[in-house]
Amino acid sequence: MDQASRILAKWAGASETGTELVSHERLAVGAWKKAVGKRLADRARAVKLVRDRLVVGVDDEVWQKNLWGLRFQILKNLEAAIGPGIVASVEFRILPQKIEPQRAASPGRELALQPVDEADLIADPGLRRIYRNSRRREIA
């Protein structure tokens, strides 16, 4: 029994009107995680398909070199997932890491958590009193 991605690839390639229901790019990018596995797909993201070359974004040069050595195995897995003729080669590009949006901390909350006096951080009351007296003499 054929996989759904293969059937869609054949169907999209055989459309008579020229408009594809499912583009080859969507098939290739969608099959990337299955072809390389979840752990590798977290570090290398399929970006786009240019003609028959799949462009993959990696974090750094080390990943680029290591994946370049595995390119034939990756191509074989992609062909098994989506069928032949869609992806002929893979190009690995170094892309910056995507940073997720974060909430800004409210300044009022941070100020409330900070101690008013650094002497309050001294646990021993006698040492705290000596520290405060010596600090007063320094300033005066």
VOTI-382970 format. One record per atom (N, C-alpha, C): residue in one letter; x, y, z. Coordinates in steps of 0.001 Angstrom, whole numbers, padded with zeros to 6 digits, always signed. Example, Ala and Ser with C-alpha at 12.3 -4.5 7.8 and 13.67 -1.06 7.14 Angstrom:
// residues 2
a+013190-005690+007800/a+012300-004500+007800/a+013200-003300+007800/s+012850-002250+007080/s+013670-001060+007140/s+012900+000030+007870/
//
This chain:
// residues 140
m+000843-001169+000000/m+000000+000000+000000/m+000893+001239+000000/d+000610+002164-000887/d+001419+003378-001009/d+001115+004353+000124/q+002144+005138+000466/q+001958+006185+001464/q+001190+007342+000838/a+000513+008091+001682/a-000294+009214+001197/a+000576+010266+000521/s+001796+010484+001037/s+002663+011501+000438/s+003076+011110-000978/r+003290+009822-001226/r+003630+009374-002585/r+002452+009552-003535/i+001271+009216-003061/i+000077+009361-003897/i-000140+010828-004237/l+000016+011707-003249/l-000139+013140-003493/l+000927+013660-004445/a+002149+013139-004332/a+003221+013580-005227/a+002909+013196-006669/k+002413+011982-006879/k+002047+011557-008234/k+000865+012368-008755/w-000086+012612-007880/w-001279+013358-008250/w-000927+014800-008603/a-000049+015418-007805/a+000350+016803-008069/a+001163+016897-009350/g+001989+015900-009624/g+002805+015922-010830/g+002004+015655-012086/a+000862+015007-011955/a+000069+014643-013127/a-001104+015578-013369/s-001117+016726-012701/s-002252+017636-012898/s-002202+018238-014295/e-003314+018235-014972/e-003368+018696-016363/e-003471+020209-016461/t-004046+020845-015470/t-004256+022289-015543/t-003007+023081-015211/g-002012+022440-014662/g-000787+023145-014304/g-000811+023673-012885/t-001955+023680-012268/t-002018+024110-010869/t-001932+022873-009993/e-000992+022871-009084/e-000796+021709-008227/e-001626+021860-006959/l-002302+020789-006576/l-003073+020826-005341/l-002146+020862-004133/v-001095+020069-004181/v-000078+020055-003136/v+001254+020264-003829/s+001958+021326-003478/s+003213+021632-004163/s+004303+020651-003742/h+005269+020508-004620/h+006410+019649-004323/h+007166+020187-003111/e+007201+021500-002988/e+007904+022105-001849/e+007260+021703-000525/r+005942+021758-000468/r+005254+021372+000769/r+005468+019900+001078/l+005492+019067+000048/l+005744+017643+000264/l+007147+017409+000808/a+008144+018066+000189/a+009536+017859+000592/a+009792+018392+001997/v+009295+019592+002272/v+009503+020177+003601/v+008752+019367+004659/g+007571+018902+004313/g+006796+018099+005249/g+007399+016737+005527/a+008086+016165+004553/a+008690+014843+004722/a+010059+014908+005379/w+010585+016101+005599/w+011939+016250+006147/w+012067+015573+007513/k+011121+015804+008400/k+011202+015249+009751/k+011173+013725+009723/k+010384+013163+008820/k+010316+011706+008714/k+011609+011140+008127/a+012218+011870+007207/a+013424+011379+006539/a+014641+011394+007457/v+014731+012383+008346/v+015935+012505+009174/v+015702+012176+010641/g+014481+012122+011076/g+014199+011831+012477/g+013941+013103+013274/k+013307+012932+014426/k+012884+014074+015236/k+014068+014852+015797/r+015071+014156+016332/r+016204+014842+016969/r+017002+015652+015963/l+017209+015108+014783/l+017960+015835+013763/l+017121+016966+013172/a+015827+016755+013062/a+014944+017795+012515/a+014864+019008+013436/d+015147+018822+014731/d+015177+019964+015646/d+016369+020867+015370/r+017464+020310+014871/r+018682+021081+014608/r+018813+021532+013160/a+018166+020827+012252/a+018243+021159+010825/a+016821+021280+010297/r+016475+022452+009776/r+015113+022730+009342/r+015056+022861+007826/a+014169+022104+007201/a+013962+022239+005759/a+013281+023578+005510/v+013885+024399+004645/v+013397+025759+004441/v+012550+025861+003182/k+013115+025426+002046/k+012388+025554+000781/k+012963+024584-000241/l+012224+024439-001328/l+012654+023607-002444/l+012871+024518-003640/v+014103+024543-004144/v+014440+025345-005319/v+014698+024359-006452/r+013798+024353-007430/r+013772+023362-008511/r+013741+021965-007896/d+014850+021236-007928/d+014868+019907-007313/d+015882+019828-006174/r+016277+020988-005644/r+017253+021052-004547/r+016545+021513-003273/l+016611+020695-002227/l+016011+021043-000944/l+017022+021841-000127/v+016641+023046+000262/v+017507+023914+001068/v+017169+023673+002537/v+018210+023345+003314/v+018042+023018+004722/v+018868+023992+005552/g+018253+024594+006548/g+018948+025518+007440/g+019487+024780+008652/v+020774+024998+008951/v+021420+024363+010098/v+021930+025441+011050/d+022266+025045+012275/d+022677+025996+013300/d+024088+026537+013098/d+025020+025667+012711/d+026400+026127+012572/d+027150+025284+011545/e+028429+025606+011372/e+029247+024960+010348/e+029496+023482+010651/v+029544+023124+011919/v+029759+021724+012297/v+028591+020868+011816/w+027368+021350+012053/w+026193+020618+011569/w+026190+020553+010046/q+026590+021624+009405/q+026623+021672+007945/q+027560+020596+007398/k+028749+020494+007964/k+029725+019502+007491/k+029271+018076+007776/n+028726+017846+008966/n+028288+016493+009312/n+027109+016036+008458/l+026167+016919+008211/l+025017+016546+007383/l+025398+016393+005918/w+026428+017123+005482/w+026892+016975+004102/w+027370+015544+003860/g+027997+014945+004868/g+028438+013555+004746/g+027282+012569+004704/l+026151+012947+005242/l+024975+012065+005268/l+023977+012358+004154/r+024335+013228+003214/r+023355+013709+002230/r+022773+012594+001365/f+023575+011585+001008/f+023050+010515+000150/f+022034+009655+000907/q+022291+009404+002173/q+021345+008646+002985/q+020058+009457+003194/i+020198+010763+003391/i+019027+011633+003556/i+018202+011655+002272/l+018876+011748+001125/l+018160+011736-000160/l+017407+010425-000362/k+018039+009319+000031/k+017388+008017-000099/k+016137+007956+000785/n+016238+008486+002001/n+015078+008501+002903/n+013976+009424+002389/l+014357+010566+001817/l+013360+011472+001232/l+012652+010818+000050/e+013411+010125-000778/e+012814+009442-001931/e+011853+008355-001472/a+012203+007659-000392/a+011307+006630+000134/a+010034+007253+000709/a+010146+008467+001244/a+008985+009104+001876/a+008048+009749+000868/i+008595+010423-000163/i+007727+011185-001077/i+007797+010730-002521/g+008654+009794-002809/g+008743+009306-004174/g+009912+009913-004931/p+010275+009297-006055/p+011436+009767-006824/p+011115+011007-007651/g+012165+011758-007967/g+012041+012872-008894/g+011684+014215-008288/i+011386+014263-007022/i+011023+015544-006411/i+012262+016240-005862/v+013073+015520-005098/v+014296+016083-004521/v+015485+015327-005097/a+016369+016058-005811/a+017552+015433-006398/a+018812+015724-005592/s+018826+016835-004851/s+019998+017177-004044/s+019562+017979-002823/v+020477+018064-001865/v+020211+018784-000624/v+021324+019798-000421/e+020949+021021-000065/e+021927+022072+000222/e+021751+022504+001675/f+022855+022529+002419/f+022812+022901+003829/f+023355+024311+003993/r+022534+025195+004537/r+022920+026592+004757/r+022879+026903+006249/i+023820+027733+006680/i+023842+028155+008074/i+022844+029298+008232/l+021842+029078+009064/l+020809+030081+009320/l+020823+030432+010802/p+020523+031677+011144/p+020502+032047+012559/p+019387+031323+013298/q+019641+031057+014569/q+018663+030384+015413/q+017454+031283+015613/k+016274+030716+015510/k+015057+031487+015745/k+014874+031684+017247/i+014649+032936+017639/i+014445+033252+019044/i+012958+033488+019262/e+012416+032756+020192/e+010999+032873+020496/e+010738+034190+021226/p+009589+034808+021007/p+009271+036037+021732/p+009113+035756+023224/q+009588+036703+024029/q+009512+036545+025475/q+008811+037752+026078/r+008186+037549+027201/r+007522+038642+027906/r+008560+039452+028665/a+008390+040757+028626/a+009280+041634+029380/a+008855+041624+030844/a+009839+041598+031720/a+009539+041623+033146/a+009175+043044+033549/s+008159+043164+034356/s+007742+044502+034784/s+008759+045051+035783/p+009179+046320+035633/p+010199+046871+036519/p+009726+046996+037962/g+008443+047191+038196/g+007927+047305+039553/g+008114+046028+040347/r+007954+044905+039691/r+008090+043613+040356/r+009542+043363+040761/e+010487+043716+039905/e+011897+043505+040220/e+012328+044391+041378/l+011846+045628+041404/l+012225+046538+042477/l+011677+046068+043816/a+010517+045484+043825/a+009923+045016+045067/a+010702+043834+045633/l+011344+043041+044788/l+012085+041881+045251/l+013472+042242+045775/q+013999+043386+045409/q+015331+043775+045845/q+015272+044333+047266/p+016266+044011+048102/p+016272+044549+049463/p+016532+046050+049446/v+015929+046748+050385/v+016080+048193+050485/v+017492+048528+050949/d+017991+047756+051886/d+019311+048009+052444/d+020125+046727+052339/e+021366+046837+051898/e+022196+045639+051778/e+022553+045072+053138/a+022448+045855+054175/a+022698+045359+055530/a+021639+044352+055952/d+020469+044402+055331/d+019411+043444+055659/d+019787+042022+055256/l+020769+041877+054411/l+021208+040550+053990/l+022089+039875+055042/i+022579+040626+056021/i+023416+040062+057085/i+022493+039409+058108/a+022691+038121+058328/a+021791+037360+059196/a+021997+037690+060674/d+023216+037867+061110/d+023512+038120+062524/d+023165+039570+062882/p+022285+039805+063864/p+021878+041174+064194/p+023023+042031+064738/g+023947+041424+065477/g+025075+042186+066008/g+025990+042672+064897/l+026317+041787+063964/l+027171+042170+062835/l+026469+043186+061936/r+025149+043039+061803/r+024388+043977+060989/r+024468+045389+061581/r+024349+045494+062932/r+024429+046790+063607/r+025824+047388+063449/i+026869+046572+063605/i+028248+047050+063451/i+028474+047549+062025/y+027953+046799+061040/y+028111+047193+059629/y+027436+048533+059354/r+026224+048705+059850/r+025498+049961+059620/r+026215+051147+060279/n+026717+050948+061506/n+027438+052032+062187/n+028712+052406+061435/s+029443+051408+060951/s+030687+051709+060221/s+030382+052384+058883/r+029290+052016+058275/r+028901+052658+057013/r+028504+054117+057243/r+027814+054396+058352/r+027452+055778+058677/r+028702+056627+058898/r+029707+056062+059597/r+030947+056799+059844/r+031688+057066+058543/e+031644+056115+057585/e+032305+056288+056278/e+031686+057446+055512/i+030375+057505+055507/i+029660+058512+054724/i+029802+059897+055359/a+029824+059978+056687/a+029864+061279+057380/a+031188+061963+057294/
//
